Amino acid sequence: MQLVHAHEEQLAEIMEIYRNVVQMMNKQGIYQWAEDYPNEDVLKNDIAKGNLYTLLDEGQIAAIVALDQEFEPEYEQIPWQDQSGRFLVVHRLCVNPDNQGKGVSRILMQEIERFAREHGYASIRLDTQMANEKAMRLYDVNGFEQRGTFHFPGSDKPHMAYEKLIG
């Protein structure tokens, strides 16, 4: 499997994958993303900035992730271990429902870490809603440390911030 830049001609397929993931998460009682998020404008912007990546398996999109250094203001209250300023932030990570249960999330995490090393980052930061126990297990198993909880505006569900040092 290979992590590559997403392209605008993939947008319809990417949107469909996110829609399916949101529906699946909602059925599991995880309301981390809304029916209108991630939306086309957000994803077009990610693609235009070169921040949206797909994990391809024999040419098919197995997973999607946005990688950059942008973060929400709520991250300011987290006691991050890495103070270098060279951190990679993971956004909108999802595995295509057709590929779930096949180890794709583990491979995606390895690819994100490889990407971070190759681009000289000192750490990786990400978060998930604490109701998303599968995501929390994934991050724990892959060596991420829980750094603290926070709430996004308009959400009554807490999020857990994670960090992994790349050294």
C-alpha positions as CSV (number, residue, x, y, z in Angstrom):
1,M,0.0,0.0,0.0
2,Q,1.2,3.5,-0.8
3,L,0.4,6.9,0.7
4,V,0.0,9.4,-2.2
5,H,-1.4,12.9,-2.7
6,A,-5.2,13.0,-3.4
7,H,-6.3,14.6,-6.7
8,E,-9.4,16.7,-7.4
9,E,-10.6,14.0,-9.9
10,Q,-10.9,11.7,-6.9
11,L,-13.1,14.1,-5.0
12,A,-16.5,12.3,-5.7
13,E,-15.0,9.0,-4.6
14,I,-13.4,10.6,-1.5
15,M,-16.7,12.3,-0.6
16,E,-18.6,9.0,-0.9
17,I,-16.1,7.2,1.4
18,Y,-16.4,10.0,4.1
19,R,-20.2,9.8,3.8
20,N,-20.2,6.1,4.4
21,V,-17.8,6.4,7.3
22,V,-19.9,9.1,8.9
23,Q,-23.1,7.0,8.6
24,M,-21.2,4.0,10.0
25,M,-19.9,6.0,13.0
26,N,-23.3,7.5,13.7
27,K,-24.8,4.0,13.8
28,Q,-22.2,3.2,16.5
29,G,-23.1,6.3,18.5
30,I,-20.0,8.2,17.5
31,Y,-20.9,11.7,16.4
32,Q,-17.4,13.0,15.8
33,W,-18.2,14.1,12.3
34,A,-21.5,15.5,11.1
35,E,-23.5,14.8,8.0
36,D,-21.9,18.0,6.5
37,Y,-18.4,17.4,7.7
38,P,-16.0,16.7,6.2
39,N,-17.6,18.5,3.3
40,E,-16.6,19.2,-0.3
41,D,-15.2,22.6,0.5
42,V,-12.9,21.3,3.3
43,L,-11.7,18.5,1.1
44,K,-11.1,20.7,-2.0
45,N,-9.1,23.0,0.2
46,D,-7.0,20.1,1.5
47,I,-6.4,18.9,-2.0
48,A,-5.5,22.4,-3.2
49,K,-3.0,22.8,-0.3
50,G,-1.5,19.4,-1.1
51,N,-2.5,18.1,2.4
52,L,-4.9,15.3,1.5
53,Y,-3.5,11.9,1.0
54,T,-5.0,8.5,0.0
55,L,-3.6,5.1,1.0
56,L,-3.9,3.1,-2.2
57,D,-4.3,-0.6,-2.4
58,E,-3.9,-1.9,-6.0
59,G,-5.1,1.5,-7.2
60,Q,-8.2,1.6,-4.9
61,I,-8.6,4.1,-2.0
62,A,-8.2,2.1,1.2
63,A,-7.9,5.1,3.5
64,I,-7.8,8.9,3.5
65,V,-6.0,11.4,5.8
66,A,-5.1,15.1,5.9
67,L,-1.6,15.9,7.1
68,D,-0.3,19.4,7.9
69,Q,0.8,21.7,10.8
70,E,-2.6,23.4,11.3
71,F,-4.5,22.9,14.6
72,E,-7.6,24.0,16.4
73,P,-7.2,26.6,19.2
74,E,-8.2,23.9,21.7
75,Y,-4.8,22.3,21.1
76,E,-3.2,25.3,22.9
77,Q,-4.4,24.0,26.2
78,I,-2.8,20.5,25.8
79,P,0.5,19.8,27.6
80,W,2.5,18.6,24.5
81,Q,5.8,17.0,25.2
82,D,7.4,18.1,22.0
83,Q,8.1,21.9,22.1
84,S,10.2,22.0,19.0
85,G,7.5,23.4,16.7
86,R,8.2,20.7,14.2
87,F,5.0,18.6,14.6
88,L,2.7,17.0,12.1
89,V,-1.0,17.1,12.7
90,V,-3.3,14.4,11.5
91,H,-6.9,15.3,10.4
92,R,-9.9,13.5,8.9
93,L,-8.3,10.1,9.1
94,C,-10.7,7.4,7.8
95,V,-10.5,3.9,6.4
96,N,-12.8,3.0,3.5
97,P,-15.6,0.8,5.0
98,D,-14.8,-1.8,2.2
99,N,-11.3,-2.1,3.7
100,Q,-12.1,-2.1,7.4
101,G,-11.0,-5.2,9.4
102,K,-8.1,-5.9,7.1
103,G,-5.3,-4.1,9.0
104,V,-5.5,-1.0,6.8
105,S,-5.5,1.4,9.8
106,R,-2.3,-0.1,11.1
107,I,-0.6,0.3,7.7
108,L,-1.9,3.9,7.5
109,M,-0.4,4.7,10.9
110,Q,2.9,3.3,9.8
111,E,2.8,5.4,6.6
112,I,1.9,8.5,8.5
113,E,4.9,7.9,10.8
114,R,7.2,7.2,7.8
115,F,5.9,10.5,6.2
116,A,6.7,12.4,9.4
117,R,10.2,11.0,9.6
118,E,10.9,11.7,5.9
119,H,9.8,15.3,6.3
120,G,11.8,16.0,9.4
121,Y,9.0,16.3,12.0
122,A,9.8,15.7,15.6
123,S,6.3,14.5,16.6
124,I,2.8,13.6,15.4
125,R,-0.3,15.1,17.0
126,L,-3.9,14.0,16.6
127,D,-7.2,13.7,18.5
128,T,-10.4,11.7,18.5
129,Q,-13.7,11.8,20.3
130,M,-13.4,9.6,23.4
131,A,-16.6,7.8,22.3
132,N,-14.5,6.5,19.4
133,E,-13.0,3.6,21.2
134,K,-11.6,1.9,18.1
135,A,-9.6,5.0,17.2
136,M,-8.4,5.3,20.8
137,R,-7.2,1.7,20.7
138,L,-5.5,2.3,17.3
139,Y,-3.5,5.2,18.6
140,D,-2.6,3.5,21.9
141,V,-1.4,0.4,20.1
142,N,0.7,2.5,17.7
143,G,2.6,4.1,20.5
144,F,0.8,7.4,20.8
145,E,0.5,8.9,24.3
146,Q,-2.6,10.4,25.6
147,R,-1.8,14.1,26.3
148,G,-5.1,15.5,27.6
149,T,-8.8,16.0,27.0
150,F,-10.6,19.0,25.5
151,H,-14.0,19.9,24.1
152,F,-14.6,21.4,20.7
153,P,-17.2,24.3,20.7
154,G,-20.7,23.0,20.2
155,S,-19.7,19.4,21.2
156,D,-20.6,18.0,24.6
157,K,-18.4,14.9,24.0
158,P,-14.8,15.1,25.1
159,H,-11.8,14.6,22.8
160,M,-8.5,13.0,23.7
161,A,-5.3,14.5,22.3
162,Y,-2.5,12.2,21.4
163,E,1.2,12.7,20.6
164,K,3.9,10.5,19.3
165,L,7.6,11.6,19.4
166,I,9.5,10.7,16.3
167,G,13.1,10.3,17.3
